[in-house]
Amino acid sequence: MNATPAKLGTRRSTMATNQSQKVADTITERTGQAIELELITSFGDVTKAHLTQLGGTGVFVNALRDELNADTIDFAVHSLKDLPTTPADGLVLAAITERDDPRDALCARDGLKFVDLPAGSKIGTGSPRRVAQLSALRPDLVYVPIRGNAETRLGKVTSGELDAVILAYAGLGRVGRGEAVTDVFEPEQMLPAPGQGALAVECRTERAEGDLAYLSAVDHAPTRIAVVAERTILAELEAGCAAPVGAYAEYSENRLRLRAAVVATNGAESIRRERTVDLSSPEDLDTAVALGRDLARQMIAEGADRIVAEAFAERDTP
């Protein structure tokens, strides 16, 4: 193993550095390779625009990919849900880590649960997916677009500006704010973003089977096969992380269950479908891709692409 520390590129936020450090520590523990973090600022970190205005796709990852292509870092760690589904030329996902809890969490004033929030309560979230699915459950609440890190968002509840915010449960755990959670949404209530809770380790293609082959030590096959199916849904819908699309796959005993939802922004219309397939092994990625493709195409035939297009049109209307 190379005695020189490898350079891991990460965004500068507390959440990004915490999750990247966890990956680095696991690699070192399993392979003996020393890792040092290189902090990089992405466009998504500095812009004040809302994610929906930016289109979402790639705004948090492009700066890291630029550094990979320039060979100034050896590999990068991303939140998988932030990664575009279109492969980047010359780059490969060398590992997808074991997924943490994929659910969404409510952080509300006075310890309130979602069902107990009074009508008219202001709920902060930057995700059209969350707004759409929550509007279907509680159209009597007011959903407010917000940006910022977890602490900034939680501060809007503490200050009284908002009654609650919705954040990824896994992300809150990574910044040590699990105690702020007052309710958790099961997939039956709200499907998470494709890949939510998982981390992606990306590097140059030619190095994945060469000097960086040790990155495979943190790859988790059951997670990879599940998120491949989820991300195929997004790819077939030609949607990104700013689209009102939820998907969640569960792998168990060589069976893969995939659930997906496309929901109108106001929650008034939705298409929800699921399918389960048998796999030859946890590495049977072709079957996972076929599952995601076939389920997406069924949903498109029922109008899912129209709902996505209408959501994008609403986003782009001044």
N, C-alpha and C positions, 0 to 999 in steps of 0.2 A: 504494500500500500504506500502511496506517495506520502512522504513526511510533510510536504508543503501543504498548508491548509487550502482546501478548495474554497472558491468564492461563491457564496449563495446570494443571489440578488433577490431583494424583497422591497416592497413598499415600506414607507417610513412610519405608518400608523402603528399604534400600540398593538392592535389586533394582528396586523400583518407580521410585525416583528416577533410577537409571541408565538404565532403558529409556525413561522419559519424556524425559529429557534427550536421548537419542539421537533420539527423534521430533522434539523441538523443534529440534535442530540441523539435521535433514534438512529440516524445513519452512523454516527460515531460509535454508538453502543454496539451496533450489529456488525460493523465492518472495520472499525478502528481508524477510519479516515477522519482527520481533523477538518472542521468546517468553520469558516468565518463569514459573518453577514456583511453584505454590502447594501447600504440603504440608498434607495432610488426613489425619486419623486415622479409620480405619474401625472398625466394631464387630469385624470379624474380626481386627484388629490388637491389640485390647486384651483380648478375652475369653480365658480360659484353657481354655475347652471345646474338645474335639476337633471337627474339621470335620464328622465324621459325626453328632455330637450336634446340631450347628447346622443340619443339613440341607444346608449348603454354599451353596445358591443365594443369591446376592446379598450375602453377609456382607462381602465385600470391596469392593462397588461402591455400595452404597446411600448412603453418606455423600457420595461424589463426585456421585452423581445429585442429591442434595439441594442441593448447591452449584450445580449446573447450573440446576436449577429456580429457585433464588433469584437467579440471574444474578450470583453472586459470583465465578464463574470463567467463562471463555469456552468451554473445552472440556476434556475429561478423557481420560486414557489409561489403559486397563485391559489386563491380561492377558486375552485373549479367552476362554480356558478358564474364567475366573471369572464371565463374564457369563451371566445367565439367558437362556434362549432366548426367553422371552416378551418382546415389544417393550415398552419403557417409554413411556408416554404422553408425547407432546411431545418425545421425544428420538430421535435417529437416529444410526446408525453412519456418520459422514461419511467415514471411511477405515478400511481394514484393511491394515496394513503387510505388506510381504513377509515371509513366515514364515522364522524361523530354524529350526535343526534341531529337528524335533518329537519326537525320540526321548527315552526315559527312560534315565537313567544310574545305574550302581551305583558307589558310593564305599565301598570295603571296606578293612579293615585288611590290612596286609602286601601290598597290591597284588593281592589275590585277585580272580579272575573269578568270575562267578556259579556256574559249574559246579564250581568248586574249593572253594566254601565247605563246611566240614564240616557234617554233619547236626547239627541242633540249633542252628545259628548264629542269632543274633538280628538280624533285619533291620528297620530302622525306616522307616515310611512312614505318612503320614496319609491315603492314598488307597485306598478300597475297590476301585477299578478295578485298581490295582497289586497289592493283596493277592490279589484273585481270580485274576488271570492268572498271577501268580508261584506261587500255591499249586497251580495246574494243572501248572506246570513242576517245582516243587520242594516237594512237600507235607511234606518232612522238615525244612524250615526253620521258624523261629518268627518270625511277623510281628508287630511291636510298633507300636501307634499312637503317633505323635509329632507335635508341633507346633513352631512356631518358625521363624525365618529360616534361610537356608542355613548360616550360620556356626554357629548353635546346633545344628543337626542334625549337621553334620560334627564338631562338638566331642564329640558322644556316641560317635563312633567313635574319635577320638583318646584319649578318656578310658578307653575299654574298656567303657563301658556297653553299647554295641552293637557287633556285628561289621561291620555295613554299614548304609548308608541308601540309599534310592532317591530321586532328585531329577530334575527336568526338565533335560536336557542344555543347553538354551538358557538356562535361568535361571542355571546354574552359570557359563556363559560371561559372562553379563551382570554377575555380581559378581566376575569375575576369578578363579574357582576351578576352572577347567577341569582343572588339574593333579591335582585330587582324584579324577577319574574313573578307575576301574579296569576298567570294562566298560560297553558300550552295548548296549541291547536293540533289535534290529531289529524292524520292524513284524510280521514273521512270528512273532516270539517274544511280543511284547507291543505291542498297539495303543495308541497314545497317547490322551490325552483329546481330545475334539473341540476343535479350535482351538488345541491346544497349540503353542507357539512363535510364534504370531501376536499382534499387539497391535491393540487396537481404539481408534479415536479417536471419541469420542462428543460430540455437542453438541445444542443445541436445534434442533428441526426447521426452524423458520423462518429460522434463521441459516445452515444448511448451504448454501443456495443464495443467500445474501445476503452479509453481510460476512465470513463464514467459508468462503466457497467455495474459498479457497486450500487448505483442508485436503485437498481431493481430490488435491493434488500428491503425497501420500504413499500414496494408495490403490494397491494392487497387485491387478489383476484376476484373475490366476491363483490367488493366495492366496484372494481373496474367494470365488471360485466353489467352491474346494475346501472351505473351512470352512462355507459355506452348506449344502453337502451333508452334512457331518459333523454340524452342529448340528441339522439337520432330523431326523436319527436320534434325538437326545436329545429333541427336541420331540414326536415321534410316540410315544416311549416314556414321555413325561411324567416324564422323569428329569432330574436335575441333576448338578452336578459331583461330588456325593458318591455317585453311583450307579456300580455296577460295569460301566460301558459304555465301550468303546473304539471309536474310529472314525478312519479316516485316508483322505483322498482325495488323489489325485495327478492333476494336470492336465498334459497334454502333447499338443501338436499337435491341439487341438480334440477331445481325448478325455479323459474323466474316469473314473478308476477309484476306486471306493469300497469299502473294507473295513470291516466292523463286527463287534464281538463283545460279547455279553452273557454274563457268566460268574458262576456262583454264588460266594458269598463264600469257600467252602472249596475252590473250584477243581474240584469233582467233576462239575459239569454246565456245559456251555457251548453256545452257539449262535453260530456264526461263518459269515458269508456275505459275498459280494462280488459286485459287478456293475460293468460298464463301459458307458458310453453315449457316443455322438457328440454334439458340441455345434456350434452354428452359429458361435459365437465365444466368447472368454473372458468375455463379458458375458451369456451365455445362462443367467441365474440361474434362470429357470423350469424348465429341464431339470435343473439341479442340485437344485432343491427336489424335483422329481418323482422323481429318482433316490433321494434320501434317504428320501422318504416311502414309495416302493414297496419298498425294501429293508427298512425298518423294519417295514412291515406284513407282509412275508413272515416276518420273524423273530418278530413277535408271534403270527402264526398257528402258529408252532412252539413257542411258550411263553416267549418273551423277556420279555413283560410280567409273567409269573408270577415269573420269576427276579428281576426288579427289585423286585417287591412283597415277595418273601421277604427280600431284602437290606434293604429299608427296615424291615420288621418286626423283623429281628434288631437293627438299629440302635436302634429305639425301645423294645426290651425292656430293662428295668432290669437 
